[in-house]
């Protein structure tokens, strides 16, 4: 609105209550509203109201959203390719039926191994991982530039004594086993990226006696899959988890997932899309976004980068936050692409006094070795660090 746009938003046709979806969990029509229908309805109504108010249609239409909003942006590009000229789909929940169950994996790991490390103990592993992998990009800034390439072994921390709430705690083999399985993931999906806070998905009670699951994944399992709001998810086994992972895709994949790599209709309509994703996203792991980009690239005649570009932000959390520079105005970048034909090679990013130009994936921002490491001018886009 500050930029002069006519704007619209939608509640997706369902009650706004993330802690209790019972009012719509078993209603196929309401689920369809949430997944897709409301997006097109909003575009149609929003454009009609704008034209009515200003006595002329909007010259261009844009979508800007993160997380579920990122998924909705991709849904628009895939199913309603003429609704928007430009889309910013940040940290998108592309593979909803997979990632939302995968978000429960850390809780299942702790329950199966019967060990619930405190956040202090868990973050000791992140501290060690950052110390081991910080220099991958030749810059000591407390950021793991590429968590997927970090080879730190959590078992290296076994026997180390740390201070938690002014009490000495020794990291055990059992603690390392929990972290190793959380980082590795279940095999059918990626694990929590190294250096990413455990609090979002591997939260535990302060006394380290029980897990505190992420409400969205917990409710998806209880309400949408098991259809039993009173079910105790702390009793789930590894076998249970794999069964639910398969069930989630089978029942809901066609309704809510936005992993279809065929964007030819969006491209033919002249659409342009930008996705950026934090490498330290604690809720929607960035591997899902890079995997999708490669699939789009493989499915696109010509080059996907002609209409769809992805930018990875090292050290940035879910939609914002973290320790790395986040993009300043990705909407402006997609507007320049749509209206002036200026395809973005980089996205300007900042955190406090540190600036970066995030390079379009799969390129990375490489330090020149001599300049100010906090200044974007000291970096250039390259194929590797």
ABEGO torsion letter per residue (X at the ends): XAAGBBBBBBAGGBBBBAABAAAAAABAAAAAAAAAAAAAAAAAAAAAAAAAAAGBBBABBBBBBBEAAAAAAAAAAAABAAABABBBBBGBBABAAAAAAAAAAAAAAAAAAGBBBBAAAAAAAAAAAAAAAAAAAGBBAGBBABAAABABBAAAABGBBBBBGGBBBBBBAAAAAAAAAAAAEAGABBBBBBGBBAAAAABBBAAGABBBBBAAAAAAAAAAAAGBAABBAAABBAAAAAAAAAAAAAAAAAAABAABABAAAAAAAGBBBBBBBBAABAABBAAAAAAAAAAAAAABBEBAAAABBBBBBBGBBBGBEEABBBBABAAAAAAAAAAAGBBBABBBBBBEABBBBBBBOABBBBBAGABBAABAAABBBBABX
